[in-house]
Amino acid sequence: MEPAADEWGGIASTRTIRGRTALGLACVVVIIALITAAAISKSGDPDLSVSEAILLGVVEGVTEYLPVSSTAHLAVVEHGLGLTSTVEGQRAADAYAVIIQIGAIAAVAGLYRARIVDLSTGLLVPRRPLRSPARALVAAFVPAAVIGFALGDAIQDRLFAIWPIVAAWAVGGVVLLSPRWTAPWGHRPFESLNSRDGLIIGLAQTLALWPGTSRSLVTILTALAIGFTLSAAVEFSFLLGLITLGAATGYQLLRDADVIVDQFGIVSTVAGVAAAAITAWAAVRWMVGYLEQHPLTIFGWYRLGAAAAVGVTALFTNVL
């Protein structure tokens, strides 16, 4: 997936132009989302219309697997929609943000269905080729599951606010603009993943419990840091996300399914899930193709643009 060494000069020469484009795009996208949220908001009414559900589904699908933090995007739009104006609305909105991940899960499961079958077989059958990467996925899932279960409520109470999100967006943007992530990466293929690698990536994934950090960001960068190719890092991040999101969604359904149905209704929930599935499929396909020829820089500029747009909006308007 990585470009040849002599191609990096051309990539670097256009990096500023792409960065400015991404920065402008981020501002436009976030501002449009906020304006749309404010326009269709029902003056703090915590109910969820179909149009609002589709908006949230699109936000979830587009941002879930990109290193820009879907949690942050959803939290910002939910604030703008007024869904968090009551205690009941806040609980339902938090649960809904997890439930619509079903769409993103379905998209990646469909795109990587053959790989998932091979990994499942490798985990269950001794001496299969992908047994080691399958164990790595299990090892990577454990830290986030344990810490998320133990500290999830405390994290929601303290960090699900606009300024912690803006800070995480900005820090992640600066990290992605570091030269370390704009040069050729390691050479280890996906098949060389082992349990130790998985545990390292899994521990890094716990950082994404801070909204705005991005699970994809920390897992991809950690895999690159320990020597994997970009294609292996991205694929492992997607597959780990499938497990992590699946577990979180299942837990949320068991705990709050009745709250979501009572607050938002079945039709709106299904509409959001469908929108998330369609847009996540498109976003993953785009990201894989884009990274075959480009570095991660564009996402750094996007994060800085999103942080600036949300920060300015929070300071000078009453939308957030």
C-alpha positions in Angstrom: 0.0 0.0 0.0 2.9 2.4 0.7 4.1 4.6 -2.2 7.6 4.0 -3.4 10.3 6.2 -1.9 10.6 8.5 -5.0 6.8 9.1 -4.9 7.0 10.7 -1.4 8.5 13.9 -2.8 5.5 14.5 -5.0 3.2 13.7 -2.1 5.0 16.1 0.2 4.9 18.9 -2.4 1.1 18.8 -2.5 0.6 18.2 1.2 0.0 21.9 2.0 -2.7 22.2 -0.7 -4.4 19.1 0.5 -4.1 20.2 4.1 -5.7 23.5 3.4 -8.5 21.8 1.4 -9.1 19.3 4.3 -9.1 22.2 6.8 -11.6 24.1 4.8 -13.7 21.0 4.2 -13.7 20.2 7.9 -15.0 23.7 8.8 -17.7 23.5 6.2 -18.8 20.0 7.1 -19.0 20.7 10.8 -20.7 24.1 10.4 -23.2 22.7 8.0 -24.0 19.8 10.4 -24.4 22.3 13.2 -26.6 24.6 11.2 -28.7 21.6 10.0 -29.0 20.4 13.6 -30.1 23.8 14.8 -32.6 24.2 11.9 -34.4 20.9 12.5 -34.1 21.0 16.2 -37.4 21.2 18.0 -36.5 23.7 20.7 -35.0 21.2 23.0 -37.6 18.5 22.4 -35.6 15.3 23.1 -37.6 13.2 20.6 -35.9 12.1 17.5 -37.4 12.6 14.0 -36.6 10.4 11.1 -34.6 13.3 9.5 -32.6 13.7 12.7 -32.0 9.9 12.8 -30.7 9.9 9.3 -28.4 12.8 10.0 -27.0 11.0 13.0 -26.7 7.8 11.0 -24.8 9.6 8.2 -22.4 11.2 10.7 -21.8 7.8 12.4 -21.2 6.0 9.1 -18.9 8.5 7.6 -16.7 9.0 10.7 -16.7 5.6 12.5 -13.7 4.1 10.7 -11.9 7.3 9.7 -9.3 8.6 12.3 -11.5 11.6 13.2 -13.7 10.3 16.0 -17.3 9.4 15.4 -18.1 9.7 19.1 -17.0 13.4 19.0 -19.0 14.1 15.8 -22.2 12.5 17.2 -21.8 14.3 20.6 -21.6 17.6 18.9 -24.6 17.0 16.6 -26.6 15.6 19.4 -26.0 18.8 21.4 -27.1 20.9 18.4 -30.2 18.9 18.0 -31.2 19.4 21.6 -31.4 15.6 22.2 -29.3 16.0 25.4 -31.5 18.7 27.0 -33.0 16.4 29.6 -31.6 13.6 31.7 -33.7 11.0 29.9 -32.8 12.5 26.5 -29.1 12.4 27.4 -29.3 8.7 28.4 -31.2 7.8 25.3 -28.9 9.9 23.0 -25.8 8.2 24.5 -27.4 4.8 24.0 -28.5 5.7 20.5 -25.0 6.8 19.5 -23.9 3.2 20.3 -26.9 1.4 18.7 -26.5 3.0 15.3 -23.0 1.5 15.2 -24.9 -1.6 14.0 -24.9 -0.1 10.6 -21.2 0.5 10.6 -20.6 -3.0 11.9 -22.7 -4.5 9.1 -20.8 -2.5 6.5 -17.4 -3.7 7.5 -18.6 -7.2 8.1 -19.8 -7.3 4.5 -16.6 -5.8 3.1 -14.3 -8.1 5.1 -16.6 -11.2 5.2 -14.0 -13.5 3.6 -11.2 -12.4 6.0 -13.6 -12.8 9.0 -14.3 -16.4 8.0 -10.6 -17.1 7.7 -9.8 -15.5 11.1 -12.7 -17.3 12.8 -11.5 -20.6 11.4 -7.9 -19.8 12.4 -9.1 -19.1 16.0 -11.0 -22.4 16.3 -8.8 -24.8 14.3 -5.2 -25.4 15.3 -2.4 -24.8 12.8 -4.5 -22.6 10.5 -2.6 -19.7 8.7 -4.4 -16.9 10.4 -4.4 -18.3 13.9 -1.9 -15.8 15.2 -3.7 -12.7 13.9 -7.0 -14.1 15.3 -5.4 -14.4 18.7 -4.0 -10.9 18.3 -7.5 -9.5 17.8 -8.8 -11.2 20.9 -5.8 -9.8 22.9 -6.4 -6.4 21.5 -10.1 -6.4 22.5 -9.6 -7.2 26.2 -8.1 -4.0 27.6 -10.8 -1.7 26.1 -13.5 -4.1 27.3 -12.2 -4.2 30.8 -11.5 -0.5 31.2 -14.6 0.6 29.3 -16.8 -1.5 31.5 -15.1 -0.3 34.7 -14.9 3.4 33.8 -17.5 4.0 31.1 -20.0 5.9 33.2 -17.3 8.1 34.8 -15.9 8.9 31.3 -19.3 9.9 30.1 -19.9 12.1 33.1 -16.6 14.0 32.8 -15.4 13.9 29.2 -18.6 14.0 27.0 -18.6 17.8 26.7 -17.6 20.2 24.0 -14.2 21.4 25.3 -12.7 18.0 26.0 -13.8 16.9 22.5 -12.2 20.0 21.0 -9.0 19.4 22.9 -8.8 15.8 21.8 -9.5 16.7 18.1 -6.7 19.3 18.2 -4.1 17.0 19.8 -4.9 14.2 17.4 -4.6 16.6 14.5 -1.2 17.8 15.6 0.0 14.2 16.0 -1.1 13.2 12.5 0.8 16.2 11.0 4.0 14.9 12.6 6.6 13.9 9.9 6.6 10.5 11.7 3.3 9.7 10.0 4.0 11.1 6.5 6.9 8.8 5.6 7.1 5.1 4.6 6.1 2.8 7.4 7.1 -0.7 8.5 7.2 -3.9 6.5 5.4 -6.4 8.7 2.3 -7.9 7.0 -1.0 -8.6 8.6 -0.2 -12.3 8.9 2.7 -11.6 11.3 0.4 -10.2 14.0 0.7 -12.0 17.3 -0.8 -11.7 20.7 1.8 -9.3 22.0 1.2 -7.0 19.1 -2.5 -7.2 19.8 -2.1 -6.4 23.4 0.0 -3.3 22.7 -2.6 -2.1 20.1 -5.4 -2.9 22.5 -3.9 -0.9 25.4 -3.5 2.0 23.0 -7.2 1.6 22.0 -8.2 2.5 25.6 -7.1 6.1 24.9 -10.0 6.3 22.5 -12.4 6.2 25.5 -11.7 9.9 25.6 -14.2 11.3 23.0 -12.5 13.0 20.1 -9.4 10.9 20.3 -10.6 8.2 17.7 -10.3 4.5 18.0 -9.1 4.3 14.4 -6.4 6.9 15.0 -4.7 5.3 18.0 -4.9 1.7 16.7 -3.6 2.6 13.2 -0.7 4.7 14.6 0.2 2.1 17.2 0.3 -0.6 14.6 2.5 1.6 12.4 4.8 2.4 15.3 5.5 -1.3 16.0 6.5 -1.9 12.4 3.4 -2.9 10.4 2.6 -1.8 6.9 -0.2 0.8 6.5 -2.5 -1.8 4.9 -2.0 -4.2 7.8 -2.6 -1.4 10.3 -5.8 -0.3 8.7 -7.1 -3.8 8.2 -6.4 -4.7 11.8 -8.0 -1.5 13.0 -11.2 -2.2 11.0 -11.4 -5.8 12.3 -10.7 -4.8 15.9 -13.4 -2.1 15.5 -15.8 -4.8 14.4 -15.3 -6.7 17.6 -15.1 -3.7 19.9 -18.2 -2.0 18.4 -20.1 -5.2 18.4 -19.5 -5.9 22.1 -20.4 -2.3 23.0 -23.5 -2.4 20.9 -24.7 -5.7 22.3 -24.1 -4.4 25.9 -26.0 -1.2 25.2 -28.9 -3.1 23.6 -29.2 -5.3 26.7 -29.1 -2.3 29.0 -31.0 0.5 27.2 -33.0 -1.0 24.3 -36.3 -0.1 26.1 -35.1 3.5 26.7 -34.2 4.0 23.1 -37.5 2.7 21.8 -39.5 4.7 24.4 -37.6 7.9 23.6 -36.9 7.7 19.9 -39.2 5.0 18.5 -38.4 2.0 16.2 -38.7 3.8 12.8 -36.2 6.5 13.6 -33.8 4.0 15.1 -33.9 1.7 12.0 -33.5 4.8 9.7 -30.4 5.8 11.6 -28.9 2.3 11.4 -29.6 2.0 7.7 -28.0 5.4 7.0 -24.9 4.4 9.0 -24.6 1.2 7.1 -24.7 2.8 3.6 -22.3 5.7 4.5 -19.9 3.5 6.4 -19.5 1.2 3.4 -18.7 4.1 1.2 -16.3 5.7 3.7 -14.3 2.5 4.3 -14.0 1.9 0.5 -12.9 5.5 0.0 -10.3 5.4 2.9 -8.7 2.2 1.7 -8.4 3.5 -1.8 -7.2 6.9 -0.7 -4.4 5.5 1.5 -3.0 3.5 -1.3 -1.6 6.7 -2.7 -1.6 9.3 0.1 -0.4 9.7 3.7 -2.6 10.3 6.8 -2.0 14.1 6.7 -5.4 15.0 5.4 -7.1 13.6 8.5 -4.8 15.8 10.7 -5.9 18.9 8.9 -9.5 17.8 9.1 -9.3 17.3 12.9 -7.8 20.8 13.3 -10.5 22.2 11.2 -13.2 20.4 13.1 -11.7 21.6 16.5 -11.6 25.2 15.2 -15.2 25.1 13.8 -16.7 23.6 17.0 -14.7 25.8 19.3 -15.7 29.0 17.5 -19.3 27.8 17.3 -19.4 27.1 21.1 -17.8 30.4 22.0 -20.0 32.7 19.8 -23.3 31.0 19.3 -25.9 29.2 21.4 -26.0 26.1 19.1 -23.7 24.2 21.4 
